[in-house]
Amino acid sequence: MSALQFVKEYVKQPRTVGAVLPSSKVLARQMVEAIEFDKVESIAEFGPGTGVFTEEILNRKRNGTMLLLIEENREFFEILHDRYGKRDDVVVVHGSAEDVRGHMQANGIGQLDAIVSGLPFASLPNDVSHAILRVTNQVLAPGGVFVTFQYSMMKKPLFRRYFAGMEWLRVWWNVPPAYVLVARPMK
């Protein structure tokens, strides 16, 4: 997808697309750094967009580790489905992260060892943010990790309600610069 097409999707749905341009490779590398790929058996990605983080996950994960991609935007879903839909270890779903439990059950995934989120929590409705974070906490395995990025620290109190052991990292090599949150569920 070209940068122009990405901007077009942002203009059509700014609350759910959340960014004018795709994330940088530097941000993608930082987003997956906290995942212990030699130990995880299942990973979900919420809002993978055009697959920048997905590519980094696929480059690092072991064969057999299941990757569940959940994308709500129809255009992005079709790109992801065309690109990854034929792989045995990748499931591409057109739907909401709020329904992650149902997507997991439909695909025989019991729990998730890691969740990588590209969702724009700052622009999502508050009730949707809470619902996604509540279910995220429930489906993550003990010792699992949740990783997301945000452009500001505005939603830090929201994340504190659902996660323990939070670590925030600043990534300057992105437009705009972003904060990466690495967190563990409260269990």
N, C-alpha and C positions, 0 to 999 in steps of 0.2 A: 504494500500500500504506500502510495506516495505521501509526502508531507502535506500536499494540498488536499488529498482525500481525507487524511487524518483531521485536518483543520475543519473540513466540511462536516465530519461526524461530530466534532466538538461543538460547532455552531448549531447543529440539529439537536444535540442532547448534552448541553454543558454540565448538567448535574450528575450524569452518569458516566460520561467520558472523562471529565475532570482535568484534562490537560490539553493544551493546544498542539503539542508535539509529542511524539513517542519518547519514552525514557532513554537515557544514554546507556551505553555499554558499561560505563563506570558505575552507574547506579545499579544496573542489573547485577554486576559482580558483587557489589556490596550487599544487595538484597539476599543473596544466597550464601553468603560467607558463613553464617552461623549454623547452617544445616550440616549435620554430620552424615554425609551421603553414604558412607560405608555402613551405617546402622539403620537408616530409614527404609521402610518397606512401602509407605504410601505418603504421597504429597498431594495437596490440593492447591490450586492457584485460583484466587478470586479475582475476576476482572483482568484476565490476561491481555486484553486489548489486541494488539497485533503480534504479540508473542516475543517481545524483547526479553522478558524474564524467563519465559518458557524455554527459549533457546539456551539460556545459561543453565537452567535446571537440567535440560536434556543432555547437555555437554558434560555434566558432573554426576548424574545419577547412575546407579548400577542397572544392568539389565535385570528386568523383573520387578524393579521398583515401580509401583503403579503411580501414574500422574493423572489427576482429575482436574480438568480445566473447566471452569464455570464462567461463562460469558453471557451477559444480558443483551448487549448490543448485537443486533442481527448481522450487520456488516462485518463486525469483528469476528463473530461466531463463524460465519461462512469462511473467512480467511483461515481461521484456526482449524476448522473442520477439513478444509481442502489440504492444508499443510500437514496436519498430524492425525487425522481421523482414521487412517489405515494402519497405524501402529498398534501392536497388540498391548503395549504397556501404557497407552494414553487413551483417556476417555474425554471427549469434548462434548460439553453439555450446553445447550442454549437455555439459560435459566438464571435464577437468582441465587446468590450465596446464602440467602436466608433459608433456602431449601437444601443446603448441603447434606443434611442427614438423609433425606430422601434420595438424593443423587448417589450417595454412598451405598445405601441399601440396594438400590437398583443395579449397582455394579459390583456387589459383593465385597465392599470395603468396610471392615469392622470399625476401624479407628484411623486417625491420621497422625503421622509422626511429625509432619510439618505443614504449615499453611503459609503461603506467600500471597500477599494481597496488594493489588494495585488499585483498590477501591478508593475513591475520593471522599473519605469520611467527612471532610469539612463541608462538602456540598450535598451530602445525602440527608434526607429527612432524619431527624433525631431518632424517631421510633425504628426506622430501618437500621440505623447504625447500632442501636442497642440490641435489636433482634439478631443481627449478624454476629456481633461480639459475644452475645450470650450463647449462641449455638456453637460458635468457634471454641469457646471454653469447654463446652460439653463434648465435642467430637475429637479434640486433641488428646492423644495418648499421654499418660503420665510421662513427664520428661520431654514432651513435645515442644515445638517452638512455633511461635506466630511472628511473622515478619511483614511489616508494611512500611510504606513511606508516605510522608505528608509534606506539603510545602511550607507549613507553619506549625508551631507548637500549640495552636489554638485548641486542639482536641486532646491534649495530654491528660486533662482530668477524666475524660471519657475512658481512655485506655487504662488509667489507674483503677477504675472500677472493676475491670475484668481480668487484669493481668498482674503478675508478681515478677520481680526480678527484671524490671524494664531497663533497657539500655538504649539511649538515643545517640545516633551518629550523624554528623553533618557531611553531606556529599556536595561539594562545590561544583564538580564537573557534570552538571546537569542544567537544563534550561527549563524552569528556574532551578536554582539549588534546592536540595531536598533534605529532609531529616528521615533517617531510617530508624524504625523502632524494632528492636528484637525483644520479645517478651515470652514468658512462660505462663501457662494457665494457672489459675488459683484452684488447686485441688487438694 
